């Protein structure tokens, strides 16, 4: 697993899942630019409609003791991954949208 890949991270205590771009992975934990998995559909519709940014990705560090699973998000057969679906519905690269790249209104990380 390399920095820059789109991943799904499952956490414990509290139980959460995040979808986003892996920024770093060390023995102490993982750093992501991500959206909570339960908000991904709304985030996708927001981008597809071109409306105001009400939901946005956050940069988060998750300590290793909370990590249950990290998986590279990819399509499998007829099942389309969220990144491919985002690309198809918006015409944008999901990494650009998560990291605040082209058509994202600047670097979203600076707005925090």
C-alpha positions in Angstrom: 0.0 0.0 0.0 1.4 3.4 -1.1 0.6 7.0 -0.2 -1.8 8.4 -2.8 -4.0 5.3 -3.1 -7.8 5.5 -2.5 -8.6 3.3 0.5 -11.4 2.3 2.8 -10.3 2.2 6.5 -12.3 0.4 9.2 -11.8 1.5 12.8 -12.8 0.3 16.2 -13.6 2.1 19.4 -15.7 3.9 18.1 -16.7 1.9 15.1 -16.2 4.0 12.0 -15.2 3.7 8.3 -13.6 6.3 6.1 -13.1 6.5 2.4 -10.3 8.6 1.0 -6.7 9.1 -0.1 -3.9 7.5 2.0 -1.4 10.2 2.9 0.8 8.2 5.2 1.0 4.8 6.9 3.4 4.1 9.8 3.7 1.8 12.7 1.9 4.5 14.8 -1.1 4.8 12.5 -2.5 6.1 9.3 -3.1 9.6 7.9 -6.0 10.1 5.4 -7.7 12.8 3.5 -11.2 11.3 3.7 -14.9 11.4 4.0 -16.8 9.2 6.5 -18.2 6.2 4.6 -21.7 7.0 5.7 -21.5 10.4 4.1 -20.0 9.3 0.8 -23.4 9.1 -1.1 -24.3 12.6 -0.1 -20.8 13.9 -1.0 -21.1 12.2 -4.4 -24.5 13.8 -5.1 -23.2 17.2 -4.0 -20.3 17.0 -6.5 -22.5 15.6 -9.3 -25.0 18.4 -8.9 -22.3 21.0 -8.7 -23.9 22.6 -5.7 -22.4 24.3 -2.7 -19.8 22.3 -0.7 -21.8 21.3 2.4 -19.9 18.1 3.0 -16.1 18.0 2.7 -13.2 15.7 3.3 -11.1 16.1 6.4 -7.4 15.2 7.1 -7.4 12.7 9.9 -4.8 10.6 11.8 -6.0 7.3 13.1 -3.8 5.6 15.7 -2.8 2.0 15.0 -4.7 0.6 18.0 -8.0 1.7 16.4 -7.3 0.2 12.9 -9.1 -3.0 12.1 -8.6 -3.0 8.3 -7.2 -1.0 5.4 -8.2 -2.0 1.9 -7.4 -0.5 -1.5 -10.7 0.6 -3.0 -11.0 -1.0 -6.4 -13.7 -2.4 -8.7 -14.3 -6.1 -8.8 -16.1 -7.6 -11.8 -19.5 -6.1 -12.1 -19.2 -4.3 -8.8 -18.1 -0.7 -9.4 -15.9 0.9 -6.7 -16.9 4.3 -5.3 -13.9 6.0 -7.0 -15.0 4.7 -10.4 -18.6 5.7 -9.8 -17.5 9.2 -8.6 -15.4 9.5 -11.8 -18.4 8.4 -14.0 -21.0 10.6 -12.4 -18.9 13.8 -12.0 -16.2 13.5 -14.7 -13.6 14.3 -12.1 -10.8 12.4 -10.5 -11.9 11.5 -6.9 -8.3 12.2 -5.7 -8.5 15.7 -7.0 -11.9 16.2 -5.2 -10.5 14.7 -2.0 -7.3 16.6 -2.1 -8.7 19.9 -3.3 -7.3 19.8 -6.8 -8.7 21.1 -10.1 -12.3 22.2 -10.1 -12.3 21.8 -6.3 -12.1 25.5 -5.5 -8.6 25.6 -4.3 -6.8 23.6 -1.6 -9.5 22.4 0.8 -6.9 21.7 3.4 -6.2 25.4 3.8 -9.8 26.1 4.7 -9.6 24.3 8.0 
